Amino acid sequence: MKSSISDVYTDTEDRTEQTQHAGSSIRSFLDACGYTEKLTEHRALVIWESVIEESLGKDASKATKATEIRNGQLQVVVSKAAWRHRLAFETPHLIQMLNTRLGSETVLSIRLG
C-alpha cells in the first residue's frame, strides 16, 4: 500500500506537534520541581571552559577549572597565581559572558581559589 505525499506530511506534522508537546511537558515538570535552576547552574560549570578559552585563550582554560556553583557563586580553581590575578580583573566580563550564554542571571559572582 502506497502512502501519498499528503500522508507523509501529516505524519511529520503529527510527530513534530507531539515532540513539542512532550518538550513543553518536560519543561513544566522541571519548573514545578525546581530543577530548572539547578540544570542552568550545572550548565555554567559545563560551559566554563569554552567561555574562558574564548575570552582569554587556551592557556587560561588549561589553568582553570569550574568546580561548583552555589547560590550564584561559581567556584573556580586556578593553577597559578598569575592567572588568578588576571582573572580577578576579568571577572565582570566572564560573568556577563556566562550569563549571556545561559540566558539568565545565574552566575552572580566568581570565587577564585
Buried (B, 14 or more C-beta within 10 A) or exposed (E): EEEEEEEEEEEEEEEEEEEEEEEEEEEEEBEEEEEBEEEBBBBBBEBBBEBBBEBBEEEBBEBBBBEBBEEBEBBBBBEEEEBBEBBEEBBEEBBBBBBEBBEBEBBEEBBBE
